[in-house]
Amino acid sequence: MTTDFAPVLEGHDLLQLYAAPTGPTQALRGVDVTVRGGRISAVTGPSGSGKSTLLALLALRERPAGGELRHRGRLVAGLSRRQLRRLRRREVGWVAQRPTHSLFPQLDALGQIEQMARLRGVDCDPLAALDEVALTPLARKRPEVLSGGEQQRLAVAAAAVGPPALLVADEPTAELDDDSAALVLRLLRDRAGRGSAVVLATHDARAIAAADTVLRFRHGVLSGSQEAGRDHTVTIDGQGRLQLPPEALPLFPGRRVAVTVVDGHVELRRAE
């Protein structure tokens, strides 16, 4: 049974812009999100839907172009670059989509764990941390000689040292076979059980099934969410538009919907 802790991050009406040849492009448009300790949240959606952009904001690696982002109630916009850097070091575990971007190239696997423990100011048994992801035999190997899957497992193990208040991972099981993915997901569940807020961007059905909350993104907006074992919740924007979950779309092949409101209930059916 999952225990809910206080919110670690709260975002309201988040907007993020990126430069494009045709001008500024909105990567996120008016997103509301709350990330709590004790839970695994999976952010899913097609490529270009805003998943990685959201993770960069949640991991405090970028500031939003608009809206409010709060860390434990404190407005992130009010923090200096130095304060943000210190906060990331102490409280945020980050696994980039390319795991080598989260590792120190000059350190072996054991050194990766030891360095993260020093940065976070915590005691840690580095061999035990490597054992969680079956990397103990590779303790003296540097990232350059590890396979992609081994790098991925090492990056997750290093990010999870502490454990941090927030653990953010971009596609952490993408290159893993079933056994290795199970190790990583077990580690993430353990950290959530110890109070970490775990957020994953993923296309992996195994990771989605392991999550407590699934946040579905499309075209830079949060199109819906689902709690484990509960119905989908879809978001209605300021113009009254909503996005149905992907599995409902085949029911409306013509993309026309008849809407009936009766006794406080809304019924959707295929338009003739």
N, C-alpha and C positions, 0 to 999 in steps of 0.2 A: 504494500500500500504506500502511495506517495504522499509525503508531507509537504504542505505548502509553507513557504517562508515568505518574508516580506519582499516586496519588489526590489530588485537590484537596479533595474533600468526601466524608465518610463518615457516613451516617446509620444508626442502629440502633434499631429498635422505635419509630420516630417516631410521635408522637401529636399531633394538633392539634384544638383545640376552638373552636367559635364559638357565640356566644349566639344562641338562637332563642326564639320565643314559648313553646315547649313546654319550654324548658330547654336546657342545653348540648348541642350537636350535634357528633359526631365527624366532622371533615372528612378526617382521616387516621387510620388505625388500624393501628399496628404495622408501619410500612413500613421495610424495609431497602434502602438504596441506596448505591452507590458511584459517584462521578463522577470520571473520570480525564482528565487532559490528553491532547490529541492525538486526541480522539474527539468525534463528534456523537451525542448521545443525544436521541431523540425520545420525549416523554411523550405518550401518546395515550389516549383513552377518551371516553365520552360526557360531556356537560355535567353538572357536579355530581359527577364521579368523584374529584375531588381534585387534578387537574392543576395548576391555578393556585395552590392552597394549597402544594403541594410546591415549585413554583417560588419562591414567596415565602420559603420556608425556605432553599432552596438559595442564593438571592441574598442571604441574610442580612438580609432586610427584616423578618422576624419570627423569634421564638424558638419552638421547639417547646414544647408543653404537657407533653410527656413524651418519654422516650427520650433518646438521645445524638446530637448533631450535632457533628462534628469538622471543622475546617478545617486542612488540612496537619497532622493529628494533634493539634491543639489544641482542647480542648473549648470550643465556642461559648458555653455557659452560663456559663463563667468570665470572659467578656469584658465590660467595662463598655460602656455605651451609646456613650461617646466612642471606645473602641477599635473597636467594631463600625462606627461611622460612618467612621472612618479606613480600616478594612479594605475596606469597600464602595467608598469613593472610589478607593482605589489598585488594587484587584484584581478588582473585579466590574463587568462591563458588564451593564446591565439595560435591557431593552426591554419596556415594559408593553403590555398588550393594546390599550389606547388610546395610540398613539405619542406624542400630545401630552403625556401624563403623564411621558414620559421626556425631554422637550425643554425648553429655556429659552425661554419665550415672547417675551422681549425681544431675543433674539439671532437674527441671520440664519443661514443654513445654514453659511456659512464660520465664523461665530462659535461655532456649536455644536461644531464639531470643535476649534477652538482652545481653547475652554473645557475640554473633556474632556482635552485634552493637558496643560493647566495643572494640572488637578485630579490627574491621574495622575503628573505630574512626568516626562513623556516628550517627546521631540522628535517632531514630526509635520508632514508636508506636507499641509495641510488641503485643497488643491485636488486632490491625488492621492487623498485619502480620499473626496472627493465624486465623483471620476471613477469610482471602483470601483462606484458605484451610479447612474451616469449622471445626476448632479445638478449638474455643474459649471455649466451655463447658469443655474441657479437659486441660485448661491452667495450672492447678496445679497437673497434672499427670506426673510422670516420664516415660521415655521410656519403662521401664521393664513391665509396666502395660498396655501399648498401644498395639493394634493389629498390625500386620505387615503393613497393609495399612495405619494406623494412623501414625506409625513410618515413613513410606515413605513420607507422606504428610508433616510431621513435618520437616524431613531432608531437603526437597525441600524449605520449607518456610524459614528455618534458612540459607540455602545456598544463598538464594535470597536477604538477607538483604543488603541494601546499595543503589542501587543494585551494585554488583561487576562488574568489567570490563569483567570478564569471568565467566560463570556458566557452569560447567561440571557435567553431571549426567549419571550414569550407570544404565540403565533400570528403570527410575524414575516412570513409570506407570505400571510396571509388575504385581503388586499385587492389582491393583485398579479396582473397578467397573467403569462403564461408567461415572457416575456422578462425582466420585472422580477424575478420569482421566481428565475429562473436566476442573475441578478446577485447577489441576496442569498445564495443557497445557495452560489455560488462564493466569495463573501467569507467566509462561515462556514467553508467547507472550508479556505480559506487560513489562517484563524486557528487552526483545529484543527491544521493542518499545522505551524504555528509554536508549538504547545504549549498552546494554550488548551483548556480543557474547555468544550464548547458543549452547552447543554441547551435544547431547544425543547419547549414545549407546543404541540401542533398536531393539527388534523383533516385537514391537507392531505396528500394522497397523494404530492405532489411532494417535500415535506419529509421524509416518512416514508421514501421511497425513497432519499433522500440520506443517511440516518442510518446510523451504524455499529451502534447499539444502539436497539431499540425497547422501551420500557417501557409496558406496558398496565395501565391503572388501571380499577377498577370499584368503586363504593361505598366509596371511601376506602382501598382496599387495592391492593397491587401484585399483579395477577392473573396476570401472566406477563411474560416478556421474550424477546427474540429478537435474536441477533447476526446481522449481515448474512451471508446465505448459509448459515445454520445452522438447526436445528430450533428450534421454540418451547421455552422453558423456563417451566413454570408453577410457582407458589408453593403449597406445602402449609402451611396454618396450623396452630396448636397443637392444634386439634381434628381434624386429618386431612382438612380440606376443601381442595379445589382448584377453580380456575375454569378451564374450558377456553377456548381462544381462540375468538373469535366465529365464525370460519369452521367450527369443529367443532360448534357448537350445532345446526345443522339436521340433523345425524346422529342427534340424540336428541330428536325432536319431543315425546315424552311426558315428557321431563325425568327419566326413570328409567333408571338405568345398572346393568347387571350387571357385577360385578367378579370376575375370576378371577386368582388368584396361582399361577403354575406356574414352578418352577425359577428363582425369583428375578425373574421377569418379571410385570408387571401388565397384564392385558388388560381393556379396557373395551368393552362392546358394549350394544346396545339391549336393555333388559329386556323380556321378553314380557308 
